[in-house]
């Protein structure tokens, strides 16, 4: 009921209201396969074998970073096509910038995956631990669920909040000159850099990459 009132007030259908969150949501679950992949590599001894080759840890992690950023672009493209086929006609700026925000957000998801792989003893354990990073963002920061203002404060400590907030502004026709959009982008970049740096440091130290 709370959500219905909000949607009626802004004069949008439920689908239109959810579209920005769907774009942001598309990048969130990337953290799960990343965590599983790194955990499996560690569990199966691949990292030790890599240490005996000329491949450096930076090259190994960098390859994962590039591949997952590419996946983020593909996922956003799929969401864009599907929403278009379902009748949504959002501002072009929102669609274009959704790629930018999701690529940057994918950096933080890889960082979460690295942190999880550092903590987890096995790939199975990683599948559960990664939910610590995924579920709170899903519920509080994706923008898919109407939340009271005091609860939304918590989401400001989550990178997905800034991607979702910026896309919501863009898909609602707010011009690119709006400082809120660029502020969200800056904070998302800072969050992503911090998270990926922590993930790399921990994983290199314990994973011996």
Secondary structure, DSSP 8 states (H G I E B T S, - for coil): -HHHHHHHHTT--HHHHHHHHHHHHHHHTHHHHHHHHHHHHHHTTHHHHHTTSS--HHHHHHHHHHHHHHHHHHHHHHHHHHHHHTT----HHHHHHHHHHHHHHHHHHHHHHHHHHHH-SSHHHHHHHTHHHHHHHHHHTSSSS---HHHHHHHTTSHHHHHHHHHHHHHTT--TT-HHHHHHHHHHHHHHHHHHHHHHHHHHHHH--
